Amino acid sequence: MAASEDELAKKQVQEAVWQWTGRIVVLAVVFGFGVFSGWYLWARGLQGAPALRAKVVEMDAQLLDFKNRRVDVEGQLVVIKGRLDQCQTDLAKARSAPGATPSVP
């Protein structure tokens, strides 16, 4: 009787071990497929690394163009502010000059 109980317990333990081994194998296969599919889609796919490398070059060129435009606009702003200040000082001199009457259009 004790031998059959030992055999039954041993058989239950083996079944539990095989059941958990199967679960772990299925989980490893699913995880491995997920990693592989992620690598294939994002590292080698149409929108993956090769496409992104070309896009980075294009975006770097756009960024450089925008920076150059900003520098040009800032330079134009400095020139325009200088001309405005010069016009205001000329107008103030003209108004304060004796005998000068400013003409209003």
Summary of the structure (lengths in Angstrom):
residues: 105
radius of gyration: 40.3
end to end distance: 123.0
largest distance: 133.5
contacts: 199
relative contact order: 0.04
helix: 87%
strand: 0%
